[in-house]
Amino acid sequence: MSEVRRAGLDALASILALDRSCFTRAWSTDAWREELSRGAVFVTGDPPIGFASAAMIADVCELRRIAVEPAARRRGEARDLLRAVIDHARAHACERVQLEVAAANVAAIALYRAHGFVQVGRRRNYYREPVDDALLM
């Protein structure tokens, strides 16, 4: 496992590449640049092999994106990134962390449940590529 650290703009190219390799609909360069300047973005690995991005909105932390490159999965990197987000939320007095996840993403759902997340809602056909429901946790 790699050390998790806060990301700066110097990690932009790596995060863009990871985002494109892990998600059907990657965020734009401008979106990531803004996220890095105003959100809480963490990376693991050198060069980065995973990232997590969260936004603090009043007393709620929203996990916006989390990913680990396919070849590095199942080694605890996502767990460490999620813990960094949870720790960051606690340090900023957030009452809860919330997220949405594709219903078919069994591995991610198991990770979230192992960290105390519970399903609180469902958005039918929320994702388009491929079509899937979003679970709100």
N, C-alpha and C positions, 0 to 999 in steps of 0.2 A: 504494500500500500504506500501511496505517496502522501506527502504532507499537503494539507489544504491551506491555501492562502488567499487573501483578498486579491482580486484581479484589478489591474489598471489598463489604461489604453494600450500599453505595450503587448497585452494578450489578445488584442482585437483580431488579428489574422488567425491565430490558433482557434479562437472561439468560433469565428466564422466557418472555418473548415470543419470543426467538430459539429456545429449546428447543421451544416449541409449534409454531413455523413450520417447523422442520427435522426433527422426529421424530414418528412416529406415536404413540409412547408417551412423552410428556414427563414429566419428573420433577416431583414436587410442590413447592410453595413451601417446605415444611418440609425436604424433601430438599436443595434448593438452599441454603437457609439454613445447614444443617449442613455442606454441601460447602464453602461460602464460609468458614465458621469454622474448619474443620479440614483442608481439602485445599489443593491448589495450583490456583487458578483464574486463568486469564489471559483478557484480552479484547483486542480490536483494534477501533479506530474510536471516534469520539466523536460521537454515542452509539454504543455497541458494535454492531458488525455481525457479530462472530464471537466464539467463546469456546472454550477448551479447559480440561478439568479432569483433574487427575491426583492419585493418592494414593500416598504413599510407604509401602511395607510392607516393613520390614526393609531389605534391599538391592535391592529391586525397586520400580520405578515403574510403576504401572498407569495407562495412559491410559484414563480412564473415559468421557469424552464430548468430542467436538470437533465444531464446527459453524460454518458461515458462512451468513448469510442468502442465499437463492437469487439475488437480484439482484446480489450482490457476489462471486459465485464466479468462479473461473478468473483471479483477479488476484493470487494469491500469499498471500492472507490465511491460509488453512489451513496452508500451508507455514511461514509465520512463527510461527503458533501452535504447530505441532508442534515447531519448533526451540526455542521457549521452554520447552516441556515437557522436551525432551531436555537442554537446558542446565541446567534446574532439577534434573533427575535426576543429572546429572554433578556439580553443585555439592553434592549431598547423598550422594555416593559410592554411588549406585545402580549395580549391576552390569549391569542391563538395564532396558529399557522394554518392557512387554508390553501387548497390546490385543486386542480382538476386533472383527471387522468383518463386516458382511453380505457373503456371497459375491457377491451381485449388485452391490455397490457398487464398480464398476470404477474410478471416479475415485479413491476413497479408497485402494483397494488399490495403485494406481499411485503415489500420493503416499507411502504407507508403504514400498513397495519402493524408491523413489528415495532414501529415507533409511536404507536398509540393513536394513529389516525383512524377515524371511522367515517363511513359514508353518510353524508347528510343530505344528498340530493343526486339527481340524475338529469342530464340534458340529452334528450333523445336526438339521435342523428346529428350531433354537434360537430363531429369531425367529418371532413369530406373526402380525404385521400389517405387511407380508405374510410369509407363511411363507418362510423362507430359512435356509440353514446359516450358522453363524458360523465364520469363519476365525480361528484363534488365531495371532497373529504376535508 
